[in-house]
């Protein structure tokens, strides 16, 4: 008797919004080595800070939820224990802060009995403190759920029965915060006793008002919120090789919105919000970039704050950081994303396009094409400077200097 051969397992490729979409757009070849080749960066400072600030805000919300601590929080008593806890979690995963200017840890300095005001002003701690005390008091009461995993499935772009790996692909992502509120009654329940800055920003946004009015008598709405451990990106990119983070972040929120809309308990999503947390405590590098963007009209927030703009334009990198107003920093820290069906469809087409490019590179490599020929390396100078693979990358935009032996 002839036994039938076992069919090949049917497997749908999975793509995440941050681990795949954002990484691939930064640099295709770097994405291949780090994500597909499991070669982590030797100095993952940016990844450490992103994970750190997300972890701190998540733990701070849980702390507030169960204890209802009033704001502002004291750094030493309320925030520092959370920072230590998150830092230890990251160390277990092999993530360490590269520069002590970012973070001062008692775990790394057991000889320190007490942490004074100077030590807590390290950049990561200062940003964590400001994020909690500036946005926590308005954000935490609005949160319906946090760190929400959402998944969906789409048809594989450019599907070919003979060459494609699958006829579908999966999308997954983790929403930092999902809020649920009654838009038509913004003064309800826990919002009665104080002015909510986030609600005020939404009220002033024309697209948000238009979206809520179009939903008729539906009372409950949702807003997707994402934290970014970075400065507000420029609205137009000077370097054609650089990833357009302004547009990519918008597409990320819109794709989250589509994924969330496919879940049974979803309510209409009328907006997305991105918090650029570095804007609350900008570094000198951030200030230099903001200065360039203001001079070249590459930012959407600035012109209306004349005194702050003047301080930045007159500031030199060797000088002490200018004393910018809280209003300026808060306005640069928040970005409202318009969510509607047309925008979501456009974002999904862009995501399909990225998946098609990744699949094309994978298939070419599987057919025997060399890695550096199958995966394009064409990124900006800043990305290349920090890349571990720059010494052998053919398309490196930063020329490695010759080593001089004395």
URWO-V538197 format. One record per helix or strand. SS is the DSSP state (@ for helix, = for strand). FROM is the first residue (numbers start at 1). TO is the last residue. Records with the same first field share a line. If there is no record, write none. Layout:
SS: FROM-TO + FROM-TO
//
This chain:
=: 13-16 + 143-155 + 168-182 + 220-228 + 268-276 + 334-338
@: 17-26 + 28-36 + 45-67 + 75-92 + 117-120 + 123-142 + 183-185 + 189-191 + 197-204 + 206-214 + 245-261 + 277-281 + 284-295 + 306-314 + 326-333 + 341-366 + 371-374 + 381-385
//
